[in-house]
């Protein structure tokens, strides 16, 4: 028998519905959307503005990429402690149709990055031939030139700091074909670095001059190439470092060769003319006056703008 009973307070017919879920939400799939007027036009304008902004960002990122790529070629050389930048100067090329192909064939393709040549030179003995070749390169390519001073060098003459001339215009780095960076540094021999990953430094003014002149794309047969190399070696070892007797022998050989052709090797200017002329200007020749053919040849060189411009650096 139960302790107590409670009478029921509702009838037996009452049903209580218990919830089958915690909470309910309206069904959004049953709604019919009515687009606002001119919504498509507003959305298209916003999308166009966003795409334009994205293009600007991508362009700036590309410029930063090629700038960093060019700087990395200098930083990965033993010249990481640069402290002064003096000049960035650009030259317009005379013709660009076929020269770019020659440049890629020598330096290789680099996915749009600027091909930057870095040269370390001692201000006590400026490489005059390389400055002449730089001017010649400016006649063939769109060159971005830069002059730096190494932190170990205290005094550099003003004319050497402005050896590439005054700054005339600024353009994005990727619009140039060739970078030419000159670093005045206390080095025993002039050094050149192009690709940090694919080549070791080139040392010696004559070797660098050979490399730079190859960028013009000129082709010579074996005999002519041998004569050019021979004249370069004569200039650097006999004319620059030899005795007075050796220098006199060089003048005789030059006078004989120039009696047969206007330039040392044939009827066209070659790197041999550039290097020999530069060495003569730096050493002052020999004690005796130069032979007639040599004097005529030197005047012909100085009548060319790249030579006369480089000659002013010695004054």
C-alpha positions as CSV (number, residue, x, y, z in Angstrom):
1,X,0.0,0.0,0.0
2,X,1.5,3.4,-1.0
3,X,2.4,6.0,1.6
4,X,0.2,8.7,0.0
5,X,-1.7,9.3,-3.3
6,X,-2.0,12.4,-5.4
7,X,-5.0,12.9,-7.6
8,X,-4.2,13.7,-11.3
9,X,-4.6,17.5,-12.2
10,X,-5.2,17.0,-15.9
11,X,-7.2,14.8,-18.1
12,X,-5.9,11.8,-19.8
13,X,-6.4,13.4,-23.2
14,X,-3.7,16.1,-22.8
15,X,-0.5,15.5,-24.8
16,X,2.7,17.3,-24.2
17,X,5.0,17.7,-27.2
18,X,8.6,17.6,-26.2
19,X,11.3,19.5,-28.4
20,X,13.3,17.4,-30.8
21,X,16.2,20.0,-31.2
22,X,17.8,22.6,-28.9
23,X,16.8,25.6,-31.0
24,X,15.4,26.5,-34.4
25,X,16.5,28.9,-37.1
26,X,14.6,30.2,-40.1
27,X,15.3,28.4,-43.4
28,X,17.3,30.8,-45.5
29,X,16.9,28.6,-48.6
30,X,13.2,29.4,-48.9
31,X,13.8,33.2,-49.1
32,X,13.7,34.9,-52.5
33,X,16.5,37.4,-53.1
34,X,15.8,40.6,-55.0
35,X,19.1,42.2,-56.0
36,X,19.4,45.9,-55.5
37,X,19.4,48.1,-58.5
38,X,22.8,48.8,-60.1
39,X,24.5,46.3,-57.8
40,X,26.4,44.6,-60.7
41,X,27.8,47.9,-61.9
42,X,29.0,48.8,-58.4
43,X,30.6,45.4,-57.9
44,X,32.3,45.6,-61.3
45,X,33.8,49.0,-60.5
46,X,35.1,47.8,-57.1
47,X,36.6,44.7,-58.7
48,X,38.4,46.9,-61.4
49,X,39.8,49.1,-58.7
50,X,41.0,46.1,-56.7
51,X,42.7,44.6,-59.8
52,X,44.4,47.9,-60.5
53,X,45.7,48.1,-57.0
54,X,47.0,44.5,-57.2
55,X,48.9,45.3,-60.4
56,X,50.6,48.2,-58.7
57,X,51.6,46.0,-55.8
58,X,53.0,43.3,-58.2
59,X,54.9,45.9,-60.1
60,X,56.5,47.3,-57.0
61,X,57.4,43.8,-55.8
62,X,59.0,43.0,-59.1
63,X,61.1,46.2,-58.9
64,X,62.2,45.2,-55.4
65,X,63.1,41.7,-56.5
66,X,65.4,42.8,-59.3
67,X,66.9,45.5,-57.1
68,X,67.7,42.9,-54.3
69,X,69.0,40.5,-56.9
70,X,71.5,43.1,-58.2
71,X,72.6,44.1,-54.7
72,X,73.1,40.5,-53.7
73,X,75.8,40.2,-56.4
74,X,77.7,42.9,-54.7
75,X,77.1,41.8,-51.1
76,X,78.2,38.2,-51.7
77,X,81.5,39.5,-53.0
78,X,84.2,40.5,-50.4
79,X,82.7,44.1,-50.6
80,X,79.9,43.9,-48.0
81,X,81.2,46.9,-46.1
82,X,80.4,49.5,-48.6
83,X,79.5,52.8,-47.0
84,X,79.1,55.6,-49.7
85,X,77.2,55.7,-52.9
86,X,78.0,58.6,-55.1
87,X,76.4,58.2,-58.5
88,X,73.7,56.4,-60.4
89,X,73.9,57.4,-64.1
90,X,72.1,56.0,-67.2
91,X,73.0,56.2,-70.8
92,X,70.7,55.6,-73.8
93,X,71.9,53.1,-76.3
94,X,72.3,53.8,-79.9
95,X,70.6,50.6,-81.1
96,X,68.9,47.8,-79.2
97,X,67.7,45.4,-81.9
98,X,70.5,42.8,-82.1
99,X,72.7,43.7,-79.1
100,X,70.4,42.2,-76.5
101,X,70.9,38.8,-78.2
102,X,74.6,39.1,-78.0
103,X,74.4,40.1,-74.4
104,X,72.3,37.0,-73.5
105,X,74.6,34.8,-75.5
106,X,77.6,35.9,-73.4
107,X,76.1,36.5,-70.0
108,X,73.2,34.1,-70.2
109,X,69.5,34.7,-69.5
110,X,68.6,35.6,-65.9
111,X,64.7,35.7,-65.9
112,X,64.5,39.4,-66.4
113,X,66.9,40.3,-63.6
114,X,69.5,43.0,-64.4
115,X,72.9,41.7,-65.5
116,X,75.1,43.5,-63.1
117,X,78.9,43.6,-63.6
118,X,80.8,44.6,-60.4
119,X,84.4,45.8,-60.7
120,X,86.8,46.5,-57.8
121,X,89.6,49.0,-58.7
122,X,92.3,50.8,-56.9
123,X,92.0,54.6,-57.1
124,X,95.8,54.9,-57.0
125,X,95.9,53.2,-60.4
126,X,92.5,53.7,-62.2
127,X,91.8,51.2,-64.9
128,X,91.6,53.6,-67.8
129,X,90.8,50.9,-70.4
130,X,87.7,49.8,-68.5
131,X,86.4,53.3,-68.4
132,X,86.8,53.5,-72.2
133,X,85.0,50.2,-72.6
134,X,82.3,51.4,-70.3
135,X,81.6,54.4,-72.7
136,X,81.6,52.0,-75.6
137,X,79.1,49.7,-73.9
138,X,76.8,52.7,-73.4
139,X,76.7,53.1,-77.2
140,X,75.4,49.6,-77.5
141,X,73.3,48.9,-74.4
142,X,71.1,50.6,-71.9
143,X,73.5,50.8,-69.0
144,X,72.8,51.5,-65.3
145,X,76.1,52.7,-63.8
146,X,76.9,53.1,-60.1
147,X,80.1,54.3,-58.3
148,X,80.8,53.2,-54.7
149,X,83.6,53.9,-52.3
150,X,84.9,51.1,-50.0
151,X,85.0,51.9,-46.3
152,X,88.7,51.2,-46.2
153,X,89.4,53.9,-48.8
154,X,89.6,57.4,-47.2
155,X,90.4,59.8,-50.1
156,X,89.2,59.3,-53.6
157,X,89.7,62.2,-56.1
158,X,86.5,63.9,-57.2
159,X,87.1,63.2,-60.9
160,X,87.2,59.4,-60.1
161,X,83.9,59.7,-58.1
162,X,82.3,61.2,-61.1
163,X,84.0,59.0,-63.7
164,X,80.6,58.0,-65.1
165,X,79.4,61.6,-65.4
166,X,76.6,63.4,-63.7
167,X,73.2,61.8,-63.0
168,X,70.7,62.7,-65.8
169,X,67.6,60.5,-65.3
170,X,66.1,57.8,-63.1
171,X,64.3,54.8,-64.4
172,X,63.2,51.5,-62.8
173,X,66.1,49.1,-62.6
174,X,64.4,46.4,-64.7
175,X,64.3,48.7,-67.7
176,X,68.1,48.6,-68.2
177,X,70.0,45.9,-70.0
178,X,73.3,46.0,-68.1
179,X,74.5,47.1,-64.7
180,X,78.0,48.5,-64.4
181,X,79.1,48.9,-60.8
182,X,82.5,50.3,-60.0
183,X,83.9,50.1,-56.4
184,X,87.0,52.1,-55.5
185,X,88.8,49.8,-53.1
186,X,92.4,49.0,-52.0
187,X,93.0,45.9,-54.2
188,X,96.4,44.9,-55.6
189,X,94.8,44.0,-59.0
190,X,91.6,45.1,-60.6
191,X,88.8,42.5,-60.0
192,X,85.5,41.8,-61.8
193,X,82.6,39.8,-60.6
194,X,79.5,39.0,-62.6
195,X,77.7,35.9,-61.5
196,X,78.4,34.9,-57.9
197,X,77.0,31.4,-58.4
198,X,78.5,30.6,-61.8
199,X,82.0,32.1,-62.0
200,X,85.0,33.1,-60.0
201,X,86.4,36.7,-60.0
202,X,88.4,37.8,-63.0
203,X,91.6,39.5,-62.1
204,X,93.7,41.9,-64.1
205,X,92.8,44.9,-66.3
206,X,93.7,43.0,-69.5
207,X,91.5,40.0,-68.7
208,X,88.6,42.2,-67.7
209,X,89.0,44.2,-70.8
210,X,88.8,41.1,-72.9
211,X,85.6,40.0,-71.2
212,X,83.9,43.4,-71.6
213,X,84.9,43.7,-75.3
214,X,83.3,40.3,-75.9
215,X,79.9,41.9,-75.0
216,X,80.0,43.7,-78.4
217,X,79.6,40.4,-80.1
218,X,82.5,40.8,-82.6
219,X,83.8,37.6,-84.1
220,X,87.5,37.1,-85.0
221,X,89.3,34.2,-86.6
222,X,92.1,32.4,-84.7
223,X,94.9,34.5,-86.2
224,X,93.3,37.8,-85.4
225,X,92.3,36.7,-81.9
226,X,95.9,35.6,-81.3
227,X,97.3,39.0,-82.4
228,X,94.9,40.8,-80.2
229,X,95.9,38.8,-77.2
230,X,99.5,39.2,-78.0
231,X,99.2,43.0,-78.1
232,X,97.4,43.1,-74.8
233,X,100.1,41.0,-73.1
234,X,102.8,43.3,-74.6
235,X,101.0,46.3,-73.2
236,X,100.7,45.0,-69.7
237,X,104.0,43.2,-69.3
238,X,106.5,45.0,-71.6
239,X,105.1,48.5,-72.0
240,X,103.8,48.9,-68.4
241,X,106.4,47.0,-66.4
242,X,109.3,46.5,-68.8
243,X,112.6,48.4,-69.0
244,X,113.2,51.3,-71.3
245,X,114.8,49.0,-73.9
246,X,111.7,46.8,-73.9
247,X,109.4,49.8,-74.2
248,X,111.5,51.1,-77.2
249,X,111.0,47.6,-78.9
250,X,107.2,47.9,-78.3
251,X,107.1,51.3,-80.0
252,X,109.0,49.9,-83.0
253,X,106.5,47.0,-83.3
254,X,103.6,49.3,-83.0
255,X,105.0,51.7,-85.6
256,X,105.5,48.8,-88.0
257,X,101.9,47.4,-87.5
258,X,100.3,50.9,-87.7
259,X,102.1,51.5,-91.0
260,X,100.0,48.7,-92.5
261,X,96.6,49.5,-91.0
262,X,94.9,52.3,-89.1
263,X,94.5,50.2,-86.0
264,X,96.8,47.7,-84.4
265,X,94.9,44.7,-85.7
266,X,93.3,45.4,-89.0
267,X,90.9,48.2,-90.0
268,X,88.7,48.1,-86.9
269,X,89.1,49.2,-83.4
270,X,89.8,46.2,-81.0
271,X,90.4,45.8,-77.4
272,X,94.1,45.8,-78.1
273,X,93.9,49.4,-79.2
274,X,92.0,50.3,-76.0
275,X,94.4,48.6,-73.6
276,X,97.6,49.9,-75.3
277,X,96.3,53.4,-75.5
278,X,95.4,53.3,-71.8
279,X,98.8,51.9,-70.7
280,X,100.5,54.7,-72.8
281,X,98.5,57.3,-71.0
282,X,99.1,55.9,-67.6
283,X,102.9,55.3,-68.0
284,X,103.7,58.3,-70.2
285,X,105.3,56.1,-72.9
286,X,109.1,56.2,-73.0
287,X,111.7,58.9,-72.8
288,X,112.1,59.2,-76.6
289,X,109.3,60.7,-78.7
290,X,106.8,58.2,-80.1
291,X,107.2,57.3,-83.8
292,X,105.0,59.1,-86.4
293,X,102.6,56.2,-86.9
294,X,102.1,55.8,-83.2
295,X,101.4,59.5,-82.7
296,X,98.9,59.4,-85.6
297,X,97.2,56.4,-84.0
298,X,97.0,58.1,-80.5
299,X,95.4,61.1,-82.1
300,X,92.9,58.9,-83.8
301,X,92.0,57.3,-80.5
302,X,91.6,60.6,-78.7
303,X,89.3,61.8,-81.4
304,X,86.8,59.2,-80.3
305,X,84.5,60.4,-77.4
306,X,85.1,57.4,-75.1
307,X,88.8,57.9,-75.2
308,X,88.7,61.7,-74.7
309,X,86.3,61.4,-71.8
310,X,88.5,58.8,-70.0
311,X,91.5,61.0,-70.7
312,X,90.1,63.9,-68.7
313,X,90.2,61.7,-65.6
314,X,94.0,61.9,-65.6
315,X,94.0,65.7,-65.5
